[in-house]
């Protein structure tokens, strides 16, 4: 998901001076982050829905096929 924010705004949101990019690998965290962005900027609602769908799919797959120990 790409969000049009300045380096200062993104960095401030993360507690840093400036930040140009952020990568989120955890699907649950990414879905929640996308949801929060969509609440602030409704034009990202479709991306938030897509992230939530990916998270649901991963949870469903994990439930169907548990990891072997």
Phi, psi and omega in degrees: 000132176250131179237131182279092176231152176284163178301322181293317181294314179297315179298318179298319180296333181263358180085019179244171176291312181207152179206133182267330183205154177223136175247130178241117183263340179279120185297322179293316178294319179297320179295318179292319178299316178297321177298316180294321177297317181295328177294322180280326182225093186304340179295348178261012182299319180296322178292323178295319178296320178295319178295320178295320178296319177298318180297316179299319179297316179297318179295320179297315180295321180295321181291321181288325184227085180296151180292138178282145179260000000 
